[in-house]
């Protein structure tokens, strides 16, 4: 009888810990993601090994999702050095919230994608950095713009 009670306590404690951990993992990003009823569509940007970003400039409407496809021969990162993305209307793919509260990309593998839904109006300049072993050079960076129309 005492063994059964002990087993139930262990199970109850385990379930409680799992629920607490799950709640803590999603809490930080919930505050940055704003659900939208009207999604404006998606647009693809391709990252090529020698040709860079295609298209280099993209004009979209608020609520549109931009999908970056890594068609290069190395890992890449997407950085927004000036105007930061602090809100998204859907769950971003391969983006995380940085210490300053803005979205930054993870390392994006060859053939992988990253996407984020833009709701803030304005121009977002970004840099795609190729993460090659050894020294990086300006040739390992491509610059692009996403313009969210007003």
N, C-alpha and C positions, 0 to 999 in steps of 0.2 A: 504494500500500500504506500509506504513512504517513498519507495523507488518510483512509483507512478507519479506522485505529487512532484517529485524532484524533476522528472522528465517534462511534465507540463510547465514547470517554472522555466526550465531551460528553453523550451520551445517558445514560450511567451516572451522571454527576454530576447531571444534571437529575432523574432518577428518585430519587436519594438525597435531593435537596433537597425534592422534593415529599413524600416519605414523612416526612421530618423535620418539615416544616411541618404536615402533617396530624396527626401525633402530638402536636405542641405545641398545636394548636387544641383538641383534645378532652380533653387531660389535665386542665385546670383544672376542668371540670365533671364529669368521671367520679367524682371524689371526693365529690361532693355528691349524686349520684343513686344510690339504693339500689333494686335490682330487687326486686320483690315477685311472688310467685307468685299471691297472692290479691288481686285488685283488686276493691274494693267497689262500683264503679259510678261514674256521673258525674252531676253536678248542674249545671243552667244558672242563671246569674244574668244578668239583662238590665239594661243601663244605658240608661235613657231620658232624653231631653232635659229634660223638666220634672217627671217623676215620680220620678226618681232610680233607686235600686237596687231591683230586684224579684227575689227577696225580700230585704229588708234584713238578715234573720238567717237563717242556714242551719245546721242541725245535721246532721252526717254521721258516718259511721264511718271509722276509719283505713283508708287505702288508697283512699279516694274521690277522684275528680278533680272539681275545680270549674272550670267553663268560664264566663268572663265574655264576654258578647256586647255589643259597643258599638253600641247602637241610638240613640245620641245624634247630635247634629249637629256634633260636634267631636272632635278627638283627645282621648284620655284617658290617664291613668297610674293605676296601682294601687299604693298605698303602704301598708306595714304599719308604722305609727309606734311601736308598743309591742313586742309579741311578734313576733319575726322568724321567717321560715321559713328554716330552714337545711338541711333534708333534703326530698327528693322521691322518690317511688317510681317515677316514670316521667319521661321527658324533658319538661320544661315547655315550653309554647308561649308565645312573647312574654315570657318571663321570663329574666333573666340573673343571674349571681352578682355582687353588689356587692363593694366593697372590704372590707366587714366580714364577708364570707362568707355573707351572706343573699341570698335571691332578691328581686329588684325587677323591676317590669315595664318593658318598653320602652314607647315611645309606641304606643298602639293606635289604629289608624285607624278611621274610620267604617265600620261593617259588618264589622270584623275581630274576632277573638277572642283571648283569652289564657286559658291553662289551666295548672293545677298540681295535682299529686296530693299530698294531705296524709297524712303518717304520724305526725307529732308530735301528741300529744293536747293539748287545751287550747282556749282561746279566742283567736282571731286577729281583732282589730279591724283594719279597713282603711278607707282613704279613696280614693275615686275622684275624681281631679282632672280637671276639664275644662280643656283647654289651649286657651283662646281667645286670639286676638290682643288685645293691650292689657292692662289691669290685671285681675288675678284678684280675686275677691271670695268671701266665704263661700258665696254662692249657686252658685259654680262647683265646690263640693265636696259629695260625698255620702258618708255613713258607713255601713258595714256590718260584720257579724260573721260569721265562720265558726267554728262550735263543733265540735270533733272530740271525739266522745263517748268516754268511758273504758271 
